[in-house]
Amino acid sequence: MEGSHVAMPLINKSLAHKYRGKDCVLVGRIENVSGSSMTVETSDKQKVSVDCGFGTFSSMQGVVELVVSVGFDGRFVAQSAYSYGDDFDLTVYNDALNVLQRHLSPFGVQ
């Protein structure tokens, strides 16, 4: 349905294990890009490798929002990416993410 949106959990590396087999939103700072994969420092200061499921990450830099599938093996495959540039406070974002995790039900996200 055009224009419809599905609520997805916001995650960092520490929360990823709770969402294996699901689509989530992962935000972090790009550390390295190599063709169709990148290393990202997540908002909780951990590093993850993300495979690109839609082409390449070649033009991406700074902080990115990634819609990812979290694999049962712990791998991340990005379905889409949006660059926030360099002016984004990951510490504040991580604080907000932690508050949301404690109060998910009022927002309709399980």
A tleap script that builds the chain and sets N, CA, C and O, in Angstrom:
source leaprc.protein.ff14SB
mol = sequence {
  NMET GLU GLY SER HIE VAL ALA MET PRO LEU
  ILE ASN LYS SER LEU ALA HIE LYS TYR ARG
  GLY LYS ASP CYS VAL LEU VAL GLY ARG ILE
  GLU ASN VAL SER GLY SER SER MET THR VAL
  GLU THR SER ASP LYS GLN LYS VAL SER VAL
  ASP CYS GLY PHE GLY THR PHE SER SER MET
  GLN GLY VAL VAL GLU LEU VAL VAL SER VAL
  GLY PHE ASP GLY ARG PHE VAL ALA GLN SER
  ALA TYR SER TYR GLY ASP ASP PHE ASP LEU
  THR VAL TYR ASN ASP ALA LEU ASN VAL LEU
  GLN ARG HIE LEU SER PRO PHE GLY VAL CGLN
}
set mol.1.N position { 0.837 -1.169 0.000 }
set mol.1.CA position { 0.000 0.000 0.000 }
set mol.1.C position { 0.886 1.237 0.000 }
set mol.1.O position { 1.698 1.419 0.906 }
set mol.2.N position { 0.738 2.066 -0.984 }
set mol.2.CA position { 1.571 3.247 -1.112 }
set mol.2.C position { 1.339 4.201 0.050 }
set mol.2.O position { 0.201 4.471 0.436 }
set mol.3.N position { 2.449 4.710 0.604 }
set mol.3.CA position { 2.361 5.670 1.688 }
set mol.3.C position { 2.172 5.057 3.063 }
set mol.3.O position { 2.113 5.788 4.052 }
set mol.4.N position { 2.076 3.735 3.156 }
set mol.4.CA position { 1.917 3.123 4.468 }
set mol.4.C position { 3.292 2.903 5.096 }
set mol.4.O position { 4.285 2.688 4.401 }
set mol.5.N position { 3.323 2.961 6.395 }
set mol.5.CA position { 4.572 2.797 7.125 }
set mol.5.C position { 4.373 1.731 8.198 }
set mol.5.O position { 3.312 1.636 8.815 }
set mol.6.N position { 5.395 0.952 8.402 }
set mol.6.CA position { 5.371 -0.076 9.419 }
set mol.6.C position { 6.343 0.333 10.511 }
set mol.6.O position { 7.496 0.663 10.234 }
set mol.7.N position { 5.877 0.312 11.751 }
set mol.7.CA position { 6.755 0.636 12.876 }
set mol.7.C position { 7.781 -0.479 13.029 }
set mol.7.O position { 7.431 -1.658 13.070 }
set mol.8.N position { 9.053 -0.092 13.114 }
set mol.8.CA position { 10.128 -1.066 13.306 }
set mol.8.C position { 10.881 -0.699 14.574 }
set mol.8.O position { 11.016 0.479 14.906 }
set mol.9.N position { 11.369 -1.708 15.279 }
set mol.9.CA position { 12.154 -1.420 16.476 }
set mol.9.C position { 13.434 -0.659 16.127 }
set mol.9.O position { 14.074 -0.927 15.110 }
set mol.10.N position { 13.788 0.283 16.979 }
set mol.10.CA position { 15.066 0.982 16.892 }
set mol.10.C position { 16.042 0.190 17.742 }
set mol.10.O position { 15.758 -0.115 18.900 }
set mol.11.N position { 17.201 -0.146 17.166 }
set mol.11.CA position { 18.146 -0.983 17.898 }
set mol.11.C position { 19.553 -0.408 17.846 }
set mol.11.O position { 19.879 0.434 17.010 }
set mol.12.N position { 20.370 -0.893 18.770 }
set mol.12.CA position { 21.818 -0.727 18.705 }
set mol.12.C position { 22.388 -2.149 18.748 }
set mol.12.O position { 21.622 -3.113 18.724 }
set mol.13.N position { 23.678 -2.294 18.808 }
set mol.13.CA position { 24.287 -3.630 18.800 }
set mol.13.C position { 23.844 -4.462 19.995 }
set mol.13.O position { 23.580 -5.657 19.856 }
set mol.14.N position { 23.761 -3.843 21.163 }
set mol.14.CA position { 23.389 -4.572 22.378 }
set mol.14.C position { 21.979 -5.138 22.325 }
set mol.14.O position { 21.698 -6.155 22.958 }
set mol.15.N position { 21.094 -4.496 21.583 }
set mol.15.CA position { 19.694 -4.926 21.510 }
set mol.15.C position { 19.415 -5.883 20.359 }
set mol.15.O position { 18.345 -6.491 20.316 }
set mol.16.N position { 20.339 -6.028 19.437 }
set mol.16.CA position { 20.099 -6.785 18.205 }
set mol.16.C position { 19.673 -8.222 18.461 }
set mol.16.O position { 18.844 -8.752 17.722 }
set mol.17.N position { 20.215 -8.866 19.485 }
set mol.17.CA position { 19.880 -10.273 19.738 }
set mol.17.C position { 18.392 -10.498 20.014 }
set mol.17.O position { 17.883 -11.596 19.793 }
set mol.18.N position { 17.699 -9.478 20.488 }
set mol.18.CA position { 16.262 -9.584 20.771 }
set mol.18.C position { 15.418 -9.606 19.495 }
set mol.18.O position { 14.248 -9.990 19.522 }
set mol.19.N position { 16.018 -9.194 18.385 }
set mol.19.CA position { 15.250 -8.989 17.155 }
set mol.19.C position { 15.757 -9.831 15.981 }
set mol.19.O position { 15.593 -9.446 14.823 }
set mol.20.N position { 16.368 -10.971 16.277 }
set mol.20.CA position { 16.829 -11.854 15.198 }
set mol.20.C position { 15.648 -12.292 14.342 }
set mol.20.O position { 14.593 -12.671 14.851 }
set mol.21.N position { 15.852 -12.231 13.028 }
set mol.21.CA position { 14.800 -12.614 12.101 }
set mol.21.C position { 13.812 -11.498 11.803 }
set mol.21.O position { 12.806 -11.723 11.131 }
set mol.22.N position { 14.090 -10.292 12.298 }
set mol.22.CA position { 13.167 -9.168 12.110 }
set mol.22.C position { 13.864 -8.001 11.420 }
set mol.22.O position { 15.091 -7.919 11.374 }
set mol.23.N position { 13.048 -7.111 10.889 }
set mol.23.CA position { 13.555 -5.861 10.318 }
set mol.23.C position { 13.568 -4.805 11.415 }
set mol.23.O position { 12.623 -4.690 12.196 }
set mol.24.N position { 14.650 -4.039 11.460 }
set mol.24.CA position { 14.838 -3.030 12.491 }
set mol.24.C position { 15.514 -1.802 11.892 }
set mol.24.O position { 15.933 -1.805 10.734 }
set mol.25.N position { 15.610 -0.760 12.702 }
set mol.25.CA position { 16.332 0.446 12.317 }
set mol.25.C position { 17.580 0.548 13.186 }
set mol.25.O position { 17.503 0.544 14.414 }
set mol.26.N position { 18.724 0.641 12.528 }
set mol.26.CA position { 20.023 0.737 13.192 }
set mol.26.C position { 20.663 2.059 12.783 }
set mol.26.O position { 20.772 2.353 11.593 }
set mol.27.N position { 21.085 2.856 13.760 }
set mol.27.CA position { 21.734 4.132 13.469 }
set mol.27.C position { 23.151 4.079 14.006 }
set mol.27.O position { 23.388 3.620 15.124 }
set mol.28.N position { 24.097 4.555 13.196 }
set mol.28.CA position { 25.484 4.570 13.644 }
set mol.28.C position { 26.362 5.386 12.713 }
set mol.28.O position { 25.919 5.869 11.670 }
set mol.29.N position { 27.620 5.529 13.117 }
set mol.29.CA position { 28.603 6.285 12.343 }
set mol.29.C position { 29.435 5.325 11.504 }
set mol.29.O position { 29.969 4.339 12.012 }
set mol.30.N position { 29.537 5.625 10.219 }
set mol.30.CA position { 30.310 4.780 9.311 }
set mol.30.C position { 31.792 4.883 9.660 }
set mol.30.O position { 32.351 5.976 9.744 }
set mol.31.N position { 32.412 3.729 9.861 }
set mol.31.CA position { 33.843 3.655 10.127 }
set mol.31.C position { 34.618 3.338 8.849 }
set mol.31.O position { 35.688 3.893 8.602 }
set mol.32.N position { 34.055 2.431 8.041 }
set mol.32.CA position { 34.746 1.967 6.850 }
set mol.32.C position { 33.720 1.435 5.852 }
set mol.32.O position { 32.753 0.773 6.228 }
set mol.33.N position { 33.949 1.738 4.572 }
set mol.33.CA position { 33.109 1.195 3.506 }
set mol.33.C position { 33.998 0.404 2.558 }
set mol.33.O position { 35.051 0.876 2.131 }
set mol.34.N position { 33.557 -0.806 2.238 }
set mol.34.CA position { 34.303 -1.648 1.313 }
set mol.34.C position { 33.310 -2.312 0.368 }
set mol.34.O position { 32.769 -3.377 0.664 }
set mol.35.N position { 33.077 -1.661 -0.779 }
set mol.35.CA position { 32.146 -2.215 -1.768 }
set mol.35.C position { 30.736 -2.320 -1.246 }
set mol.35.O position { 30.072 -1.310 -1.011 }
set mol.36.N position { 30.273 -3.557 -1.062 }
set mol.36.CA position { 28.895 -3.764 -0.633 }
set mol.36.C position { 28.775 -4.084 0.860 }
set mol.36.O position { 27.797 -4.699 1.287 }
set mol.37.N position { 29.761 -3.670 1.646 }
set mol.37.CA position { 29.654 -3.822 3.098 }
set mol.37.C position { 30.293 -2.616 3.783 }
set mol.37.O position { 31.114 -1.907 3.200 }
set mol.38.N position { 29.899 -2.409 5.013 }
set mol.38.CA position { 30.472 -1.315 5.793 }
set mol.38.C position { 30.589 -1.722 7.248 }
set mol.38.O position { 29.870 -2.594 7.734 }
set mol.39.N position { 31.516 -1.065 7.928 }
set mol.39.CA position { 31.643 -1.204 9.368 }
set mol.39.C position { 31.040 0.050 9.973 }
set mol.39.O position { 31.365 1.168 9.575 }
set mol.40.N position { 30.155 -0.152 10.943 }
set mol.40.CA position { 29.435 0.949 11.573 }
set mol.40.C position { 29.653 0.885 13.074 }
set mol.40.O position { 29.574 -0.186 13.674 }
set mol.41.N position { 29.932 2.048 13.688 }
set mol.41.CA position { 29.939 2.135 15.139 }
set mol.41.C position { 28.534 2.529 15.556 }
set mol.41.O position { 28.080 3.632 15.249 }
set mol.42.N position { 27.840 1.636 16.255 }
set mol.42.CA position { 26.458 1.873 16.638 }
set mol.42.C position { 26.382 2.890 17.780 }
set mol.42.O position { 27.401 3.287 18.345 }
set mol.43.N position { 25.170 3.296 18.104 }
set mol.43.CA position { 24.990 4.342 19.119 }
set mol.43.C position { 25.486 3.927 20.496 }
set mol.43.O position { 25.730 4.789 21.340 }
set mol.44.N position { 25.643 2.623 20.747 }
set mol.44.CA position { 26.182 2.148 22.021 }
set mol.44.C position { 27.687 1.867 21.939 }
set mol.44.O position { 28.240 1.137 22.760 }
set mol.45.N position { 28.336 2.461 20.929 }
set mol.45.CA position { 29.800 2.441 20.771 }
set mol.45.C position { 30.369 1.062 20.438 }
set mol.45.O position { 31.534 0.789 20.729 }
set mol.46.N position { 29.561 0.194 19.833 }
set mol.46.CA position { 30.032 -1.114 19.399 }
set mol.46.C position { 30.102 -1.141 17.880 }
set mol.46.O position { 29.359 -0.427 17.207 }
set mol.47.N position { 30.975 -1.949 17.351 }
set mol.47.CA position { 31.155 -2.023 15.904 }
set mol.47.C position { 30.412 -3.234 15.337 }
set mol.47.O position { 30.429 -4.322 15.913 }
set mol.48.N position { 29.757 -3.013 14.187 }
set mol.48.CA position { 29.069 -4.085 13.480 }
set mol.48.C position { 29.410 -4.004 12.004 }
set mol.48.O position { 29.741 -2.938 11.485 }
set mol.49.N position { 29.326 -5.138 11.341 }
set mol.49.CA position { 29.492 -5.195 9.896 }
set mol.49.C position { 28.101 -5.304 9.283 }
set mol.49.O position { 27.279 -6.108 9.724 }
set mol.50.N position { 27.846 -4.493 8.269 }
set mol.50.CA position { 26.540 -4.476 7.608 }
set mol.50.C position { 26.750 -4.758 6.126 }
set mol.50.O position { 27.526 -4.077 5.457 }
set mol.51.N position { 26.050 -5.768 5.625 }
set mol.51.CA position { 26.074 -6.074 4.193 }
set mol.51.C position { 24.974 -5.273 3.516 }
set mol.51.O position { 23.913 -5.047 4.098 }
set mol.52.N position { 25.226 -4.850 2.298 }
set mol.52.CA position { 24.267 -4.054 1.547 }
set mol.52.C position { 23.388 -4.966 0.705 }
set mol.52.O position { 23.888 -5.736 -0.116 }
set mol.53.N position { 22.088 -4.878 0.908 }
set mol.53.CA position { 21.162 -5.685 0.142 }
set mol.53.C position { 20.537 -4.930 -1.016 }
set mol.53.O position { 19.592 -5.426 -1.631 }
set mol.54.N position { 21.045 -3.725 -1.335 }
set mol.54.CA position { 20.414 -2.916 -2.381 }
set mol.54.C position { 21.400 -2.263 -3.342 }
set mol.54.O position { 21.002 -1.380 -4.102 }
set mol.55.N position { 22.648 -2.656 -3.340 }
set mol.55.CA position { 23.644 -2.057 -4.230 }
set mol.55.C position { 24.956 -1.888 -3.499 }
set mol.55.O position { 25.549 -2.865 -3.041 }
set mol.56.N position { 25.417 -0.639 -3.384 }
set mol.56.CA position { 26.648 -0.369 -2.650 }
set mol.56.C position { 26.458 0.815 -1.717 }
set mol.56.O position { 25.508 1.588 -1.844 }
set mol.57.N position { 27.381 0.935 -0.784 }
set mol.57.CA position { 27.381 2.036 0.174 }
set mol.57.C position { 28.381 3.122 -0.227 }
set mol.57.O position { 28.700 3.988 0.588 }
set mol.58.N position { 28.874 3.094 -1.446 }
set mol.58.CA position { 30.024 3.911 -1.838 }
set mol.58.C position { 29.885 5.402 -1.537 }
set mol.58.O position { 30.886 6.041 -1.212 }
set mol.59.N position { 28.709 5.973 -1.630 }
set mol.59.CA position { 28.564 7.418 -1.412 }
set mol.59.C position { 28.170 7.775 0.020 }
set mol.59.O position { 27.974 8.950 0.330 }
set mol.60.N position { 28.052 6.784 0.889 }
set mol.60.CA position { 27.607 7.032 2.262 }
set mol.60.C position { 28.778 7.491 3.129 }
set mol.60.O position { 29.905 7.016 2.984 }
set mol.61.N position { 28.483 8.428 4.035 }
set mol.61.CA position { 29.481 8.866 5.013 }
set mol.61.C position { 28.788 9.458 6.217 }
set mol.61.O position { 27.604 9.789 6.162 }
set mol.62.N position { 29.529 9.593 7.312 }
set mol.62.CA position { 28.976 10.164 8.535 }
set mol.62.C position { 28.040 9.203 9.238 }
set mol.62.O position { 28.270 7.994 9.268 }
set mol.63.N position { 26.975 9.762 9.806 }
set mol.63.CA position { 25.985 8.971 10.533 }
set mol.63.C position { 24.902 8.527 9.558 }
set mol.63.O position { 24.430 9.312 8.736 }
set mol.64.N position { 24.514 7.252 9.660 }
set mol.64.CA position { 23.492 6.701 8.771 }
set mol.64.C position { 22.397 6.005 9.567 }
set mol.64.O position { 22.630 5.454 10.643 }
set mol.65.N position { 21.202 6.049 9.002 }
set mol.65.CA position { 20.090 5.253 9.491 }
set mol.65.C position { 19.916 4.116 8.503 }
set mol.65.O position { 19.736 4.350 7.308 }
set mol.66.N position { 19.967 2.894 8.990 }
set mol.66.CA position { 19.869 1.711 8.148 }
set mol.66.C position { 18.652 0.897 8.535 }
set mol.66.O position { 18.465 0.581 9.711 }
set mol.67.N position { 17.823 0.554 7.566 }
set mol.67.CA position { 16.786 -0.441 7.800 }
set mol.67.C position { 17.465 -1.772 7.515 }
set mol.67.O position { 17.876 -2.043 6.387 }
set mol.68.N position { 17.577 -2.593 8.545 }
set mol.68.CA position { 18.330 -3.843 8.434 }
set mol.68.C position { 17.470 -5.047 8.780 }
set mol.68.O position { 16.533 -4.962 9.573 }
set mol.69.N position { 17.811 -6.156 8.173 }
set mol.69.CA position { 17.302 -7.457 8.604 }
set mol.69.C position { 18.367 -8.012 9.538 }
set mol.69.O position { 19.543 -8.085 9.181 }
set mol.70.N position { 17.949 -8.401 10.731 }
set mol.70.CA position { 18.877 -8.988 11.693 }
set mol.70.C position { 18.801 -10.497 11.518 }
set mol.70.O position { 17.770 -11.114 11.788 }
set mol.71.N position { 19.888 -11.078 11.068 }
set mol.71.CA position { 19.907 -12.514 10.815 }
set mol.71.C position { 19.961 -13.327 12.088 }
set mol.71.O position { 20.398 -12.845 13.133 }
set mol.72.N position { 19.510 -14.573 11.991 }
set mol.72.CA position { 19.581 -15.473 13.138 }
set mol.72.C position { 21.030 -15.754 13.516 }
set mol.72.O position { 21.320 -16.162 14.641 }
set mol.73.N position { 21.940 -15.531 12.563 }
set mol.73.CA position { 23.364 -15.708 12.822 }
set mol.73.C position { 24.021 -14.418 13.323 }
set mol.73.O position { 25.239 -14.365 13.494 }
set mol.74.N position { 23.208 -13.374 13.559 }
set mol.74.CA position { 23.739 -12.107 14.065 }
set mol.74.C position { 24.195 -11.146 12.986 }
set mol.74.O position { 24.657 -10.049 13.300 }
set mol.75.N position { 24.075 -11.532 11.710 }
set mol.75.CA position { 24.489 -10.661 10.614 }
set mol.75.C position { 23.422 -9.594 10.352 }
set mol.75.O position { 22.239 -9.786 10.634 }
set mol.76.N position { 23.878 -8.474 9.809 }
set mol.76.CA position { 22.991 -7.385 9.444 }
set mol.76.C position { 23.022 -7.209 7.930 }
set mol.76.O position { 24.098 -7.123 7.337 }
set mol.77.N position { 21.849 -7.154 7.303 }
set mol.77.CA position { 21.755 -6.874 5.877 }
set mol.77.C position { 20.859 -5.651 5.717 }
set mol.77.O position { 19.688 -5.672 6.099 }
set mol.78.N position { 21.423 -4.584 5.147 }
set mol.78.CA position { 20.674 -3.339 4.974 }
set mol.78.C position { 19.742 -3.428 3.780 }
set mol.78.O position { 20.127 -3.891 2.706 }
set mol.79.N position { 18.517 -2.978 3.982 }
set mol.79.CA position { 17.525 -2.899 2.911 }
set mol.79.C position { 17.460 -1.478 2.349 }
set mol.79.O position { 17.102 -1.270 1.189 }
set mol.80.N position { 17.811 -0.512 3.190 }
set mol.80.CA position { 17.865 0.883 2.746 }
set mol.80.C position { 18.766 1.647 3.705 }
set mol.80.O position { 19.051 1.196 4.815 }
set mol.81.N position { 19.202 2.806 3.252 }
set mol.81.CA position { 20.092 3.634 4.063 }
set mol.81.C position { 19.787 5.108 3.812 }
set mol.81.O position { 19.450 5.511 2.699 }
set mol.82.N position { 19.914 5.895 4.870 }
set mol.82.CA position { 19.724 7.341 4.783 }
set mol.82.C position { 20.855 7.993 5.550 }
set mol.82.O position { 21.103 7.636 6.702 }
set mol.83.N position { 21.533 8.926 4.948 }
set mol.83.CA position { 22.656 9.602 5.604 }
set mol.83.C position { 22.173 10.822 6.369 }
set mol.83.O position { 21.441 11.652 5.832 }
set mol.84.N position { 22.588 10.927 7.630 }
set mol.84.CA position { 22.316 12.112 8.451 }
set mol.84.C position { 23.469 13.098 8.392 }
set mol.84.O position { 23.375 14.187 8.958 }
set mol.85.N position { 24.555 12.739 7.717 }
set mol.85.CA position { 25.735 13.599 7.683 }
set mol.85.C position { 26.523 13.461 8.975 }
set mol.85.O position { 26.445 12.435 9.651 }
set mol.86.N position { 27.279 14.491 9.315 }
set mol.86.CA position { 28.128 14.423 10.509 }
set mol.86.C position { 27.532 15.116 11.726 }
set mol.86.O position { 28.031 14.935 12.837 }
set mol.87.N position { 26.487 15.896 11.545 }
set mol.87.CA position { 25.927 16.686 12.639 }
set mol.87.C position { 24.767 15.942 13.298 }
set mol.87.O position { 23.610 16.345 13.177 }
set mol.88.N position { 25.089 14.857 13.992 }
set mol.88.CA position { 24.077 14.030 14.642 }
set mol.88.C position { 24.686 13.498 15.928 }
set mol.88.O position { 25.771 12.918 15.900 }
set mol.89.N position { 24.011 13.683 17.051 }
set mol.89.CA position { 24.530 13.285 18.356 }
set mol.89.C position { 24.093 11.858 18.689 }
set mol.89.O position { 22.963 11.630 19.123 }
set mol.90.N position { 24.993 10.907 18.484 }
set mol.90.CA position { 24.679 9.504 18.742 }
set mol.90.C position { 24.487 9.200 20.223 }
set mol.90.O position { 23.776 8.256 20.565 }
set mol.91.N position { 25.103 9.977 21.104 }
set mol.91.CA position { 24.938 9.754 22.542 }
set mol.91.C position { 23.507 10.076 22.968 }
set mol.91.O position { 22.887 9.306 23.701 }
set mol.92.N position { 22.992 11.198 22.514 }
set mol.92.CA position { 21.603 11.570 22.825 }
set mol.92.C position { 20.648 10.558 22.202 }
set mol.92.O position { 19.675 10.150 22.836 }
set mol.93.N position { 20.924 10.150 20.955 }
set mol.93.CA position { 20.099 9.147 20.291 }
set mol.93.C position { 20.070 7.853 21.108 }
set mol.93.O position { 19.005 7.266 21.296 }
set mol.94.N position { 21.220 7.410 21.590 }
set mol.94.CA position { 21.279 6.170 22.363 }
set mol.94.C position { 20.501 6.302 23.667 }
set mol.94.O position { 19.834 5.356 24.086 }
set mol.95.N position { 20.577 7.466 24.314 }
set mol.95.CA position { 19.791 7.697 25.535 }
set mol.95.C position { 18.296 7.581 25.240 }
set mol.95.O position { 17.558 6.955 26.002 }
set mol.96.N position { 17.850 8.181 24.138 }
set mol.96.CA position { 16.437 8.107 23.753 }
set mol.96.C position { 16.042 6.673 23.415 }
set mol.96.O position { 14.954 6.225 23.778 }
set mol.97.N position { 16.914 5.959 22.728 }
set mol.97.CA position { 16.649 4.564 22.378 }
set mol.97.C position { 16.456 3.724 23.635 }
set mol.97.O position { 15.572 2.869 23.676 }
set mol.98.N position { 17.267 3.955 24.651 }
set mol.98.CA position { 17.144 3.203 25.899 }
set mol.98.C position { 15.834 3.501 26.614 }
set mol.98.O position { 15.235 2.601 27.203 }
set mol.99.N position { 15.376 4.757 26.573 }
set mol.99.CA position { 14.078 5.105 27.158 }
set mol.99.C position { 12.960 4.394 26.402 }
set mol.99.O position { 12.054 3.832 27.017 }
set mol.100.N position { 13.021 4.417 25.081 }
set mol.100.CA position { 12.007 3.732 24.278 }
set mol.100.C position { 11.965 2.235 24.569 }
set mol.100.O position { 10.885 1.646 24.612 }
set mol.101.N position { 13.110 1.620 24.766 }
set mol.101.CA position { 13.151 0.182 25.042 }
set mol.101.C position { 12.458 -0.155 26.354 }
set mol.101.O position { 11.886 -1.236 26.494 }
set mol.102.N position { 12.505 0.752 27.306 }
set mol.102.CA position { 11.839 0.517 28.596 }
set mol.102.C position { 10.330 0.737 28.500 }
set mol.102.O position { 9.586 0.265 29.360 }
set mol.103.N position { 9.869 1.443 27.473 }
set mol.103.CA position { 8.461 1.819 27.362 }
set mol.103.C position { 7.920 1.546 25.968 }
set mol.103.O position { 7.276 2.416 25.383 }
set mol.104.N position { 8.166 0.354 25.420 }
set mol.104.CA position { 7.758 0.025 24.061 }
set mol.104.C position { 6.257 -0.051 23.851 }
set mol.104.O position { 5.755 0.474 22.857 }
set mol.105.N position { 5.538 -0.679 24.741 }
set mol.105.CA position { 4.116 -0.937 24.533 }
set mol.105.C position { 3.290 0.316 24.228 }
set mol.105.O position { 2.445 0.253 23.335 }
set mol.106.N position { 3.481 1.444 24.910 }
set mol.106.CA position { 2.672 2.613 24.587 }
set mol.106.C position { 2.847 3.081 23.129 }
set mol.106.O position { 1.977 3.766 22.593 }
set mol.107.N position { 3.958 2.717 22.496 }
set mol.107.CA position { 4.206 3.127 21.127 }
set mol.107.C position { 3.798 2.062 20.110 }
set mol.107.O position { 3.969 2.257 18.907 }
set mol.108.N position { 3.262 0.942 20.586 }
set mol.108.CA position { 2.778 -0.097 19.689 }
set mol.108.C position { 3.866 -0.938 19.047 }
set mol.108.O position { 3.596 -1.659 18.087 }
set mol.109.N position { 5.089 -0.864 19.553 }
set mol.109.CA position { 6.187 -1.651 19.011 }
set mol.109.C position { 6.521 -2.752 19.990 }
set mol.109.O position { 6.708 -2.499 21.180 }
set mol.110.N position { 6.595 -3.956 19.499 }
set mol.110.CA position { 6.905 -5.106 20.366 }
set mol.110.C position { 8.334 -5.548 20.152 }
set mol.110.O position { 8.788 -6.499 20.788 }
savepdb mol mol.pdb
quit
